[in-house]
């Protein structure tokens, strides 16, 4: 292969490499914000993870109260943009309202008359749909990014976890929220109301920049099941910019080829 051919191949790789998706993650750090609520000891969002495919450090925001893990596991994951086309492949992309007696899939968290959180089931008319629930999660995580108050981060995390909690774990989450002080439950309820209102007014625009890190089965050494996370990684060069770089390198290659011939 000539020097010119090598340069062409390198430029082509640059153009197409940006479309690759990472498929392995390592959980690096849970942070320092611990929510002690009299029921369980929980590290709250955000966390830190490593995209092993490209070595990029990411802030991770967990939407999954149902799954437990410990340590610094490595697991296989599908990383996709948060949009309506991808939602069916997310961990909770197929949730729905109660489909039969004793079979609620997700819950609506509201305040009871004594200012305690209660979990009730949706009806067909009140259920917002899986994509809107993911948008509400993104709104709540955006709130976490905008505050350094550890209590507020705990409230926003609890609100996010309430959106996809299942029947096996809803009791623990309700108790944790209600045991966290007289203002904690009302604040969680207000956070949920505000998130739903934001989704109603802004719609899919909320999803911009967010990606969903969904666990998937892999080799026998992978941790599975694993929690699902959202992340908003730093921007990467636009495809047009990468293509321009490739064109420049091609031009340089031709010049160098003429000089070396």
C-alpha positions as a LaTeX table, in Angstrom:
\begin{tabular}{lrrr}
\hline
Residue & $x$ (\AA) & $y$ (\AA) & $z$ (\AA) \\
\hline
Unk1 & 0.00 & 0.00 & 0.00 \\
Unk2 & 1.35 & 3.45 & $-0.91$ \\
Unk3 & 1.77 & 6.29 & 1.57 \\
Unk4 & $-1.17$ & 8.00 & $-0.12$ \\
Unk5 & $-3.37$ & 4.93 & 0.42 \\
Unk6 & $-2.50$ & 4.86 & 4.12 \\
Unk7 & $-3.52$ & 8.50 & 4.48 \\
Unk8 & $-6.80$ & 7.90 & 2.63 \\
Unk9 & $-7.61$ & 4.95 & 4.88 \\
Unk10 & $-6.84$ & 7.02 & 7.98 \\
Unk11 & $-9.10$ & 9.84 & 6.81 \\
Unk12 & $-11.95$ & 7.41 & 6.14 \\
Unk13 & $-11.58$ & 5.96 & 9.65 \\
Unk14 & $-11.82$ & 9.46 & 11.11 \\
Unk15 & $-15.02$ & 10.11 & 9.20 \\
Unk16 & $-16.78$ & 6.94 & 10.29 \\
Unk17 & $-15.38$ & 6.39 & 13.79 \\
Unk18 & $-17.74$ & 8.97 & 15.29 \\
Unk19 & $-20.74$ & 6.68 & 14.68 \\
Unk20 & $-19.48$ & 3.98 & 17.04 \\
Unk21 & $-21.38$ & 3.33 & 20.27 \\
Unk22 & $-19.72$ & 2.22 & 23.49 \\
Unk23 & $-20.87$ & $-1.14$ & 24.75 \\
Unk24 & $-18.94$ & $-1.49$ & 28.02 \\
Unk25 & $-19.09$ & 0.67 & 31.14 \\
Unk26 & $-17.28$ & 0.72 & 34.48 \\
Unk27 & $-18.83$ & 2.28 & 37.57 \\
Unk28 & $-16.07$ & 4.48 & 39.02 \\
Unk29 & $-17.41$ & 6.48 & 41.97 \\
Unk30 & $-20.73$ & 6.81 & 43.84 \\
Unk31 & $-19.91$ & 10.30 & 45.08 \\
Unk32 & $-20.25$ & 11.47 & 48.69 \\
Unk33 & $-23.93$ & 12.38 & 49.06 \\
Unk34 & $-25.58$ & 9.68 & 51.18 \\
Unk35 & $-29.33$ & 9.79 & 51.81 \\
Unk36 & $-29.95$ & 8.26 & 55.22 \\
Unk37 & $-33.69$ & 8.00 & 55.58 \\
Unk38 & $-34.18$ & 5.56 & 58.44 \\
Unk39 & $-34.89$ & 2.73 & 56.01 \\
Unk40 & $-31.88$ & 2.34 & 53.72 \\
Unk41 & $-28.54$ & 4.07 & 53.20 \\
Unk42 & $-28.41$ & 5.30 & 49.60 \\
Unk43 & $-25.85$ & 7.19 & 47.54 \\
Unk44 & $-27.74$ & 9.67 & 45.37 \\
Unk45 & $-27.12$ & 11.16 & 41.93 \\
Unk46 & $-24.80$ & 12.03 & 40.33 \\
Unk47 & $-22.24$ & 9.24 & 40.09 \\
Unk48 & $-19.18$ & 8.77 & 37.89 \\
Unk49 & $-18.59$ & 6.09 & 35.29 \\
Unk50 & $-16.11$ & 5.29 & 32.55 \\
Unk51 & $-17.02$ & 4.54 & 28.97 \\
Unk52 & $-14.44$ & 1.81 & 28.36 \\
Unk53 & $-14.82$ & 2.04 & 24.58 \\
Unk54 & $-13.31$ & 5.51 & 24.34 \\
Unk55 & $-11.97$ & 6.14 & 27.86 \\
Unk56 & $-14.42$ & 8.99 & 28.44 \\
Unk57 & $-15.42$ & 9.80 & 32.03 \\
Unk58 & $-19.17$ & 10.39 & 32.35 \\
Unk59 & $-21.53$ & 11.74 & 34.98 \\
Unk60 & $-24.20$ & 9.09 & 35.54 \\
Unk61 & $-27.74$ & 9.61 & 36.83 \\
Unk62 & $-29.59$ & 6.49 & 37.95 \\
Unk63 & $-33.32$ & 6.11 & 37.18 \\
Unk64 & $-33.56$ & 2.61 & 38.70 \\
Unk65 & $-34.53$ & 2.05 & 42.36 \\
Unk66 & $-35.29$ & $-1.62$ & 41.70 \\
Unk67 & $-31.76$ & $-2.97$ & 41.15 \\
Unk68 & $-28.92$ & $-3.14$ & 43.66 \\
Unk69 & $-25.19$ & $-3.49$ & 43.15 \\
Unk70 & $-21.99$ & $-2.71$ & 45.04 \\
Unk71 & $-18.37$ & $-1.94$ & 44.25 \\
Unk72 & $-17.04$ & $-0.88$ & 40.87 \\
Unk73 & $-18.52$ & $-3.33$ & 38.36 \\
Unk74 & $-17.96$ & $-3.43$ & 34.63 \\
Unk75 & $-20.97$ & $-4.32$ & 32.52 \\
Unk76 & $-22.23$ & $-4.37$ & 28.95 \\
Unk77 & $-24.53$ & $-1.50$ & 28.02 \\
Unk78 & $-26.36$ & $-0.04$ & 25.07 \\
Unk79 & $-25.87$ & 3.74 & 24.90 \\
Unk80 & $-28.53$ & 5.53 & 22.89 \\
Unk81 & $-29.94$ & 9.02 & 22.52 \\
Unk82 & $-33.03$ & 9.77 & 24.56 \\
Unk83 & $-35.72$ & 9.97 & 21.89 \\
Unk84 & $-39.06$ & 8.41 & 21.06 \\
Unk85 & $-37.51$ & 6.10 & 18.45 \\
Unk86 & $-35.22$ & 4.45 & 20.99 \\
Unk87 & $-37.49$ & 4.37 & 24.03 \\
Unk88 & $-38.80$ & 0.84 & 23.42 \\
Unk89 & $-35.28$ & $-0.53$ & 23.92 \\
Unk90 & $-34.71$ & 1.24 & 27.25 \\
Unk91 & $-35.01$ & $-0.70$ & 30.50 \\
Unk92 & $-38.39$ & 0.85 & 31.28 \\
Unk93 & $-39.46$ & 1.57 & 27.73 \\
Unk94 & $-42.43$ & $-0.77$ & 27.91 \\
Unk95 & $-43.93$ & 0.25 & 31.26 \\
Unk96 & $-47.64$ & 0.90 & 31.42 \\
Unk97 & $-50.41$ & 1.53 & 33.91 \\
Unk98 & $-52.03$ & $-1.22$ & 35.99 \\
Unk99 & $-53.05$ & $-4.09$ & 33.74 \\
Unk100 & $-54.81$ & $-6.23$ & 36.30 \\
Unk101 & $-55.51$ & $-6.62$ & 40.03 \\
Unk102 & $-52.26$ & $-6.62$ & 41.95 \\
Unk103 & $-50.24$ & $-6.01$ & 38.83 \\
Unk104 & $-49.24$ & $-2.33$ & 38.73 \\
Unk105 & $-46.24$ & $-1.67$ & 36.52 \\
Unk106 & $-45.38$ & 1.86 & 37.66 \\
Unk107 & $-46.89$ & 4.24 & 40.20 \\
Unk108 & $-48.08$ & 7.80 & 40.53 \\
Unk109 & $-46.57$ & 9.41 & 43.67 \\
Unk110 & $-48.78$ & 12.08 & 45.25 \\
Unk111 & $-49.33$ & 13.62 & 48.69 \\
Unk112 & $-52.02$ & 12.32 & 51.01 \\
Unk113 & $-53.93$ & 14.69 & 53.37 \\
Unk114 & $-51.23$ & 14.31 & 56.03 \\
Unk115 & $-48.48$ & 15.45 & 53.65 \\
Unk116 & $-47.06$ & 11.96 & 53.23 \\
Unk117 & $-46.19$ & 10.41 & 49.89 \\
Unk118 & $-48.60$ & 7.79 & 48.65 \\
Unk119 & $-48.20$ & 5.51 & 45.63 \\
Unk120 & $-51.31$ & 5.02 & 43.55 \\
Unk121 & $-51.82$ & 3.32 & 40.22 \\
Unk122 & $-52.45$ & 5.19 & 37.01 \\
Unk123 & $-55.54$ & 4.86 & 34.88 \\
Unk124 & $-55.49$ & 4.57 & 31.13 \\
Unk125 & $-56.34$ & 8.25 & 30.81 \\
Unk126 & $-53.83$ & 9.52 & 33.38 \\
Unk127 & $-50.81$ & 7.43 & 32.37 \\
Unk128 & $-48.29$ & 9.75 & 30.64 \\
Unk129 & $-46.50$ & 7.04 & 28.66 \\
Unk130 & $-42.95$ & 5.72 & 28.92 \\
Unk131 & $-41.32$ & 8.44 & 26.82 \\
Unk132 & $-42.86$ & 11.26 & 28.86 \\
Unk133 & $-41.69$ & 9.54 & 32.05 \\
Unk134 & $-38.15$ & 9.48 & 30.66 \\
Unk135 & $-38.47$ & 13.17 & 29.83 \\
Unk136 & $-39.56$ & 13.84 & 33.43 \\
Unk137 & $-36.48$ & 11.94 & 34.61 \\
Unk138 & $-34.31$ & 14.19 & 32.43 \\
Unk139 & $-35.95$ & 17.31 & 33.92 \\
Unk140 & $-35.24$ & 16.06 & 37.44 \\
Unk141 & $-31.63$ & 15.21 & 36.60 \\
Unk142 & $-31.20$ & 18.63 & 35.03 \\
Unk143 & $-32.29$ & 20.03 & 38.40 \\
Unk144 & $-29.59$ & 17.98 & 40.12 \\
Unk145 & $-26.99$ & 19.47 & 37.80 \\
Unk146 & $-28.09$ & 22.97 & 38.75 \\
Unk147 & $-27.82$ & 22.63 & 42.54 \\
Unk148 & $-25.05$ & 21.90 & 45.02 \\
Unk149 & $-27.50$ & 21.45 & 47.91 \\
Unk150 & $-27.17$ & 17.79 & 48.99 \\
Unk151 & $-30.71$ & 17.63 & 50.40 \\
Unk152 & $-32.17$ & 18.96 & 47.15 \\
Unk153 & $-30.17$ & 16.37 & 45.23 \\
Unk154 & $-31.63$ & 13.69 & 47.51 \\
Unk155 & $-35.18$ & 14.92 & 46.90 \\
Unk156 & $-34.70$ & 15.10 & 43.14 \\
Unk157 & $-33.15$ & 11.62 & 43.08 \\
Unk158 & $-36.05$ & 10.20 & 45.10 \\
Unk159 & $-38.50$ & 11.84 & 42.70 \\
Unk160 & $-36.72$ & 10.32 & 39.70 \\
Unk161 & $-36.65$ & 6.87 & 41.29 \\
Unk162 & $-40.40$ & 7.05 & 41.92 \\
Unk163 & $-41.16$ & 7.18 & 38.19 \\
Unk164 & $-40.09$ & 3.60 & 37.43 \\
Unk165 & $-40.24$ & 1.84 & 40.81 \\
Unk166 & $-41.95$ & $-1.55$ & 40.64 \\
Unk167 & $-44.35$ & $-3.35$ & 42.96 \\
Unk168 & $-41.57$ & $-5.23$ & 44.77 \\
Unk169 & $-39.74$ & $-2.04$ & 45.77 \\
Unk170 & $-42.36$ & 0.70 & 45.96 \\
Unk171 & $-42.96$ & 0.19 & 49.70 \\
Unk172 & $-39.31$ & 0.76 & 50.56 \\
Unk173 & $-39.15$ & 3.95 & 48.51 \\
Unk174 & $-42.37$ & 5.35 & 49.97 \\
Unk175 & $-41.15$ & 4.65 & 53.50 \\
Unk176 & $-37.75$ & 6.20 & 52.78 \\
Unk177 & $-39.34$ & 9.41 & 51.48 \\
Unk178 & $-41.81$ & 9.69 & 54.36 \\
Unk179 & $-39.09$ & 9.06 & 56.98 \\
Unk180 & $-36.85$ & 11.88 & 55.74 \\
Unk181 & $-38.34$ & 14.86 & 57.55 \\
Unk182 & $-41.55$ & 16.85 & 57.41 \\
Unk183 & $-40.68$ & 18.79 & 54.24 \\
Unk184 & $-39.03$ & 16.00 & 52.25 \\
Unk185 & $-42.21$ & 14.32 & 50.96 \\
Unk186 & $-43.93$ & 17.59 & 49.94 \\
Unk187 & $-40.75$ & 18.66 & 48.13 \\
Unk188 & $-40.60$ & 15.36 & 46.24 \\
Unk189 & $-44.25$ & 15.76 & 45.24 \\
Unk190 & $-43.59$ & 19.34 & 44.09 \\
Unk191 & $-40.58$ & 18.19 & 42.08 \\
Unk192 & $-42.72$ & 15.60 & 40.29 \\
Unk193 & $-45.48$ & 18.10 & 39.57 \\
Unk194 & $-42.99$ & 20.62 & 38.20 \\
Unk195 & $-41.29$ & 17.99 & 36.03 \\
Unk196 & $-44.60$ & 16.90 & 34.51 \\
Unk197 & $-45.51$ & 20.54 & 33.80 \\
Unk198 & $-42.15$ & 21.12 & 32.11 \\
Unk199 & $-42.66$ & 18.08 & 29.88 \\
Unk200 & $-46.15$ & 19.29 & 28.99 \\
Unk201 & $-44.80$ & 22.68 & 27.93 \\
Unk202 & $-41.48$ & 21.74 & 26.31 \\
Unk203 & $-42.00$ & 18.20 & 25.08 \\
Unk204 & $-39.23$ & 16.27 & 23.35 \\
Unk205 & $-36.87$ & 19.27 & 23.35 \\
Unk206 & $-36.02$ & 18.29 & 26.92 \\
Unk207 & $-34.24$ & 15.18 & 25.65 \\
Unk208 & $-31.56$ & 17.16 & 23.81 \\
Unk209 & $-28.09$ & 16.04 & 24.87 \\
Unk210 & $-29.24$ & 13.17 & 27.09 \\
Unk211 & $-28.29$ & 9.56 & 26.44 \\
Unk212 & $-29.59$ & 6.41 & 28.12 \\
Unk213 & $-27.14$ & 3.75 & 29.34 \\
Unk214 & $-29.23$ & 0.58 & 29.33 \\
Unk215 & $-27.75$ & $-2.67$ & 30.71 \\
Unk216 & $-27.77$ & $-5.69$ & 28.45 \\
Unk217 & $-26.69$ & $-9.31$ & 28.82 \\
Unk218 & $-23.13$ & $-10.03$ & 27.80 \\
Unk219 & $-20.40$ & $-12.45$ & 28.72 \\
Unk220 & $-20.57$ & $-14.49$ & 31.92 \\
Unk221 & $-18.20$ & $-12.04$ & 33.62 \\
Unk222 & $-20.50$ & $-9.05$ & 33.10 \\
Unk223 & $-22.69$ & $-7.81$ & 35.95 \\
Unk224 & $-26.30$ & $-8.28$ & 34.84 \\
Unk225 & $-28.86$ & $-7.17$ & 35.73 \\
Unk226 & $-27.42$ & $-3.73$ & 36.33 \\
Unk227 & $-29.02$ & $-0.34$ & 36.90 \\
Unk228 & $-29.95$ & 1.99 & 34.06 \\
Unk229 & $-28.45$ & 5.48 & 33.92 \\
Unk230 & $-28.86$ & 8.68 & 31.98 \\
Unk231 & $-25.84$ & 10.74 & 31.00 \\
Unk232 & $-25.17$ & 13.92 & 29.06 \\
Unk233 & $-21.65$ & 13.44 & 27.71 \\
Unk234 & $-19.52$ & 16.35 & 26.53 \\
Unk235 & $-20.19$ & 17.25 & 22.89 \\
Unk236 & $-18.18$ & 15.52 & 20.20 \\
Unk237 & $-17.14$ & 17.11 & 16.89 \\
Unk238 & $-20.00$ & 17.46 & 14.41 \\
Unk239 & $-19.90$ & 14.96 & 11.53 \\
Unk240 & $-19.39$ & 17.85 & 9.09 \\
Unk241 & $-16.31$ & 18.96 & 11.00 \\
Unk242 & $-14.89$ & 15.44 & 10.96 \\
Unk243 & $-15.61$ & 15.14 & 7.26 \\
Unk244 & $-13.83$ & 18.46 & 6.66 \\
Unk245 & $-10.82$ & 17.16 & 8.58 \\
Unk246 & $-10.83$ & 14.07 & 6.39 \\
Unk247 & $-10.94$ & 16.19 & 3.25 \\
Unk248 & $-8.03$ & 18.30 & 4.50 \\
Unk249 & $-6.03$ & 15.17 & 5.25 \\
Unk250 & $-6.83$ & 13.82 & 1.80 \\
Unk251 & $-5.54$ & 17.05 & 0.30 \\
Unk252 & $-2.40$ & 16.83 & 2.40 \\
Unk253 & $-2.05$ & 13.21 & 1.33 \\
Unk254 & $-2.09$ & 14.12 & $-2.34$ \\
Unk255 & 0.54 & 16.80 & $-1.77$ \\
Unk256 & 2.74 & 14.45 & 0.21 \\
Unk257 & 2.27 & 11.69 & $-2.36$ \\
Unk258 & 3.52 & 14.00 & $-5.10$ \\
Unk259 & 6.53 & 15.01 & $-2.98$ \\
Unk260 & 7.38 & 11.41 & $-2.11$ \\
Unk261 & 6.95 & 10.05 & $-5.64$ \\
\hline
\end{tabular}
